[in-house]
């Protein structure tokens, strides 16, 4: 459930529905599923193999598997990526918290779309509001991690992910029953391959990659806590299945409501913070509240995995306590997060560097180590599948380079 929580985040609720909207509906979903199977799941297995083989943090694992080599220093990059993502991700998590408070106060009742856009502009440009909500979100993340792997992360994931799933199912049922929602359902189910192009395929590949939190050491770190009898294949399959099902359910919770309101499905990232609050507020008090509780849970489940990567490194390599490590990372992330909240350009640079450079390097290194460094017999013990071993060894490195070049271009 912790791995599912790491994968299920804002990317599923916020990013996936508008990506579907921008790239032709069901045709994009089909390509996305193919990319998950061919590229993202093998990378997941590669990270998990490294973590379970060594039971160490990201840097320590690579150092053990590539001893006496400067390649081990690449182990710092996923840790850096997790830290950077945690910092700017907390800003978006802060927006979710802010919007939940507004929804509880009925702040979207009777608002127009234009007024909702003004609200978001005010939230994202208000230094006090932006920074304070970011710090609260980051603080809650740190408190969960301080409690430990079992009592903190494990317990949060065990109870929050099923609740999150039920919330989104309930919203989807409500959304598809709205007058005019049929067009939104048809949009999600009827493929239009005429709208597929190179950009759409690259977007589907990138979305499948980012959705499973690959390349930043979260899967590696969580896998380092796995017992020997636990199956990487089973864990990976269930994580990918739940993550994909959740993303599709989020699509059914959002797109039918968008069509019912007569809004363009390719409205983009503004759907969550500028459009949906107004749509849902017209359908009752509870719906926007449930929606932003779901977003907040999803954001927290991902942010704790990012924080855990850095904390585990500090505990293993610097021999510090979990509490002190969490405090240090909280303070450092609070500084960078404040800069991201106050300076949009810093936010954009952090997003670009982590997503298009650091994550790609991390995923490539993980695949190369498993495919070419760890003995084949050991890999086959952990993932008894020649097909996935072939993908990790030959196909995945080429696809990662293709994603990186496409994103950079």
C-alpha positions in Angstrom: 0.0 0.0 0.0 3.0 2.3 0.6 4.2 1.7 -2.9 0.7 2.3 -4.3 0.6 5.5 -2.2 3.9 6.6 -3.7 2.6 6.0 -7.2 -0.9 7.4 -6.6 -0.5 11.2 -6.4 -1.5 14.4 -7.9 -0.3 13.0 -11.2 -3.4 10.7 -11.3 -6.0 13.2 -10.2 -4.6 16.4 -11.6 -2.3 15.5 -14.6 -3.8 12.3 -16.1 -7.4 13.7 -16.8 -6.1 16.8 -18.5 -3.5 14.8 -20.5 -6.4 12.6 -21.7 -8.3 15.7 -22.5 -5.4 17.2 -24.5 -4.6 14.1 -26.5 -7.8 12.5 -27.8 -9.4 10.6 -24.9 -9.5 6.8 -25.0 -6.8 6.5 -27.7 -4.4 8.2 -25.3 -5.4 5.8 -22.5 -4.6 2.8 -24.7 -1.1 4.1 -25.6 -0.6 4.9 -21.9 -1.4 1.3 -20.8 1.1 -0.1 -23.4 3.8 2.3 -22.2 3.2 1.2 -18.6 3.7 -2.4 -19.5 6.7 -2.0 -21.8 8.7 0.7 -20.1 7.5 1.8 -16.7 6.8 -1.6 -15.0 10.3 -2.9 -16.0 11.9 0.2 -14.4 9.8 -0.4 -11.3 11.1 -4.0 -11.2 14.7 -2.7 -11.7 14.5 -0.3 -8.8 12.9 -2.9 -6.6 15.6 -5.5 -7.4 18.3 -3.1 -6.3 16.5 -2.2 -3.1 15.6 -5.7 -2.1 19.1 -7.0 -3.0 20.9 -4.6 -0.8 18.5 -3.4 1.9 20.2 0.0 1.7 19.5 3.6 0.8 19.8 4.7 -2.8 23.5 5.8 -2.6 24.5 2.8 -0.4 22.8 0.4 -2.8 24.6 1.7 -5.8 27.9 1.9 -3.9 27.6 -1.8 -3.0 26.6 -2.9 -6.5 29.3 -0.8 -8.2 32.2 -0.8 -5.7 35.3 1.2 -6.3 33.8 3.1 -9.2 32.9 6.8 -9.6 29.5 5.6 -11.0 28.5 5.2 -7.3 28.3 9.0 -7.1 25.3 8.9 -9.5 23.5 7.5 -6.4 23.3 11.1 -5.1 21.2 12.2 -8.1 17.9 10.3 -7.2 18.3 11.6 -3.7 18.7 15.2 -5.0 15.7 14.6 -7.4 13.5 13.5 -4.4 14.5 16.5 -2.4 13.8 19.0 -5.2 10.4 17.4 -6.1 9.5 17.3 -2.4 10.2 21.1 -2.2 8.1 22.3 -5.2 5.5 19.5 -4.8 4.8 20.9 -1.3 3.8 24.2 -2.9 1.1 22.3 -4.9 0.2 20.4 -1.7 -0.2 23.7 0.0 -2.6 24.9 -2.7 -4.7 21.7 -2.1 -4.8 22.5 1.6 -5.8 26.1 0.9 -8.6 25.0 -1.4 -9.9 22.4 1.1 -10.2 25.1 3.7 -12.0 27.3 1.1 -14.3 24.5 0.2 -15.2 23.8 3.8 -16.1 27.5 4.2 -18.2 27.4 1.0 -15.8 29.8 -0.8 -16.7 28.5 -4.2 -20.5 28.7 -3.9 -22.0 30.9 -6.5 -18.7 31.7 -8.2 -18.1 31.8 -11.9 -15.2 30.3 -13.8 -13.6 33.7 -14.2 -13.9 34.4 -10.4 -12.3 31.0 -9.7 -9.4 31.9 -11.9 -9.0 35.1 -9.9 -9.0 33.1 -6.7 -6.2 30.8 -7.9 -4.2 33.8 -9.1 -4.6 35.3 -5.6 -3.7 32.1 -3.8 -0.6 31.4 -6.0 0.6 35.0 -5.8 0.0 35.7 -2.0 3.3 35.2 -0.2 1.8 34.7 3.2 -0.9 32.3 2.1 1.3 30.4 -0.3 4.2 29.9 2.1 2.2 29.1 5.2 0.1 26.4 3.5 3.3 24.9 2.0 4.9 24.8 5.4 1.9 23.1 7.0 1.8 20.5 4.2 5.5 19.9 4.5 5.2 19.7 8.3 2.5 17.0 8.2 4.7 15.0 5.7 7.6 15.2 8.1 5.5 14.1 11.1 4.3 11.0 9.2 7.9 10.1 8.3 9.2 10.7 11.8 6.8 8.1 13.1 8.7 5.5 11.2 8.2 3.0 8.4 5.5 0.9 10.1 3.8 3.3 12.5 4.1 6.3 10.1 4.3 5.5 6.4 2.7 2.0 6.7 -0.2 3.1 8.9 -0.9 6.2 6.8 -0.9 4.2 3.6 -2.9 1.3 5.0 -5.9 3.5 5.9 -5.6 6.5 3.6 -5.3 4.8 0.2 -8.5 2.7 0.5 -10.3 5.9 1.7 -8.9 7.8 -1.2 -10.0 5.1 -3.6 -13.6 5.0 -2.2 -13.8 8.8 -2.4 -12.9 8.8 -6.1 -15.2 5.9 -6.9 -18.1 7.8 -5.2 -17.2 11.0 -7.2 -17.1 9.0 -10.4 -20.5 7.5 -9.8 -21.9 11.0 -9.1 -20.2 12.6 -12.0 -21.4 10.1 -14.7 -25.0 10.6 -13.6 -25.0 14.3 -14.3 -27.1 15.7 -17.2 -24.9 15.8 -20.3 -22.2 13.6 -18.7 -22.7 10.9 -21.4 -20.4 12.8 -23.8 -17.7 12.7 -21.2 -18.1 9.0 -20.7 -18.0 8.4 -24.5 -14.9 10.6 -24.7 -13.1 8.3 -22.3 -14.3 5.0 -23.8 -14.3 5.6 -27.6 -10.8 5.8 -29.1 -10.1 8.4 -31.7 -6.7 7.4 -33.2 -6.8 10.2 -35.7 -5.8 12.5 -32.8 -2.7 10.4 -31.9 0.7 11.9 -33.0 4.3 11.8 -31.8 3.6 14.4 -29.2 0.7 12.3 -27.8 2.7 9.1 -27.7 5.6 10.9 -25.9 3.1 12.4 -23.4 1.7 8.9 -22.7 5.2 7.5 -22.2 6.2 10.4 -19.9 2.9 10.1 -17.9 3.4 6.4 -17.4 6.9 7.0 -16.2 6.1 9.8 -13.8 2.9 8.2 -12.5 4.9 5.3 -10.9 7.4 7.7 -9.2 10.3 6.2 -11.1 13.9 7.3 -11.2 14.0 9.1 -7.8 14.7 6.1 -5.5 11.2 5.9 -3.9 10.6 2.4 -5.1 14.2 1.4 -4.3 13.9 2.7 -0.8 10.5 1.0 -0.1 11.8 -2.2 -1.6 14.8 -2.2 0.8 12.3 -2.9 3.6 10.8 -5.9 1.8 11.1 -9.3 3.4 12.8 -12.1 1.4 9.5 -14.0 0.9 7.7 -11.0 -0.6 7.4 -11.0 -4.4 8.7 -8.1 -6.4 6.6 -9.2 -9.4 3.4 -9.4 -7.4 4.1 -6.0 -5.7 4.9 -4.4 -9.0 1.9 -5.7 -10.8 -0.5 -4.7 -8.1 1.1 -1.2 -7.8 0.8 -0.6 -11.5 -2.7 -2.0 -11.7 -4.0 0.1 -8.8 -2.2 3.2 -10.1 -3.7 2.8 -13.5 -7.2 2.0 -12.2 -7.1 5.0 -9.9 -6.0 7.3 -12.8 -8.9 6.0 -15.0 -11.4 6.4 -12.1 -10.1 10.0 -11.7 -10.8 10.5 -15.3 -14.4 9.3 -14.9 -14.8 11.6 -11.8 -13.6 14.7 -13.7 -14.3 14.4 -17.4 -18.1 13.7 -17.3 -18.4 16.7 -15.0 -16.4 18.9 -17.4 -18.6 17.9 -20.3 -21.7 18.4 -18.2 -20.6 21.9 -17.5 -19.8 22.6 -21.2 -16.1 23.2 -20.7 -13.5 22.3 -23.2 -11.9 18.9 -22.2 -8.4 20.2 -23.2 -8.5 23.0 -20.6 -5.2 21.8 -19.3 -3.7 22.0 -15.8 -6.2 24.7 -14.7 -9.0 22.1 -14.5 -8.3 21.3 -10.9 -7.8 24.7 -9.3 -9.7 27.0 -11.7 -12.6 25.0 -13.1 -13.6 22.0 -11.0 -14.2 23.8 -7.7 -16.9 25.9 -9.4 -18.4 22.9 -11.2 -18.5 20.7 -8.0 -19.8 23.6 -5.8 -22.9 23.8 -8.0 -23.6 20.2 -7.2 -23.7 20.6 -3.5 -21.5 21.4 -0.5 -19.9 18.0 0.0 -18.5 17.3 -3.5 -15.8 20.0 -3.5 -14.8 19.1 0.0 -14.5 15.4 -0.8 -12.5 16.3 -4.0 -9.9 18.4 -2.2 -9.6 15.9 0.7 -8.8 13.3 -2.0 -6.3 15.6 -3.6 -4.6 16.3 -0.2 -4.4 12.6 0.6 -2.9 11.8 -2.8 -0.4 14.6 -2.4 0.7 13.4 1.0 1.1 9.8 0.0 3.6 10.9 -2.7 5.4 13.5 -0.6 6.2 11.1 2.3 7.9 8.7 -0.2 10.1 11.6 -1.5 11.0 12.6 2.1 11.7 9.0 3.0 14.3 8.7 0.3 16.4 11.6 1.7 15.8 10.6 5.4 16.9 7.0 4.7 20.1 8.2 3.1 20.8 10.5 6.1 20.1 7.7 8.6 22.2 5.0 6.7 25.1 7.1 5.5 25.3 9.9 8.2 24.3 7.7 11.1 21.8 10.2 12.4 18.4 9.5 14.0 15.2 9.5 12.0 13.8 12.4 14.0 16.9 14.6 13.4 17.1 13.6 9.7 13.5 14.5 9.2 13.9 17.8 10.8 17.0 18.6 8.7 15.2 17.7 5.5 12.1 19.6 6.5 14.1 22.8 7.1 16.1 22.5 3.9 12.9 21.7 1.8 11.1 24.6 3.6 13.8 27.0 2.3 13.7 25.7 -1.3 9.9 25.4 -1.1 9.6 29.0 0.0 11.6 30.1 -3.0 9.4 28.0 -5.3 6.3 29.5 -3.7 7.5 33.1 -4.1 9.4 32.9 -7.4 7.5 31.0 -10.2 10.7 30.8 -12.3 12.4 28.8 -9.5 9.3 26.5 -9.4 9.6 25.9 -13.1 13.3 25.3 -13.1 13.0 22.7 -10.2 10.2 21.0 -12.1 12.1 20.9 -15.3 15.4 19.7 -13.9 14.0 17.0 -11.7 11.5 15.7 -14.3 13.6 15.9 -17.5 17.2 15.4 -16.2 17.5 13.8 -12.7 14.7 11.3 -13.0 15.8 10.1 -16.4 19.4 9.7 -15.2 18.3 7.8 -12.2 16.0 5.4 -14.1 18.7 4.8 -16.7 21.3 4.0 -14.0 18.9 1.6 -12.3 18.1 -0.2 -15.5 21.8 -0.5 -16.5 22.8 -1.8 -13.1 20.1 -4.5 -13.1 20.5 -5.4 -16.8 24.3 -5.4 -17.0 25.9 -5.4 -13.5 23.9 -7.7 -11.2 24.4 -11.4 -12.1 21.6 -12.6 -14.2 20.9 -15.5 -11.9 20.2 -13.1 -9.0 17.9 -11.0 -11.0 16.0 -14.0 -12.2 15.6 -15.1 -8.6 13.9 -11.8 -7.7 11.9 -11.3 -11.0 11.5 -14.8 -12.6 10.6 -13.4 -16.0 12.9 -13.6 -19.0 10.6 -11.2 -20.9 10.9 -8.4 -18.3 14.7 -9.1 -17.9 15.0 -8.6 -21.7 13.1 -5.3 -21.5 15.2 -4.0 -18.6 18.5 -5.0 -20.3 17.8 -3.9 -23.9 14.5 -1.9 -24.4 14.2 0.3 -21.3 17.6 2.2 -21.7 16.7 3.1 -25.3 13.2 4.2 -24.3 14.5 6.3 -21.4 16.9 8.1 -23.8 14.0 8.7 -26.2 11.8 10.2 -23.4 14.7 12.4 -22.2 15.5 13.7 -25.7 11.8 14.3 -26.5 11.3 16.3 -23.2 14.4 18.3 -23.7 13.4 19.2 -27.3 
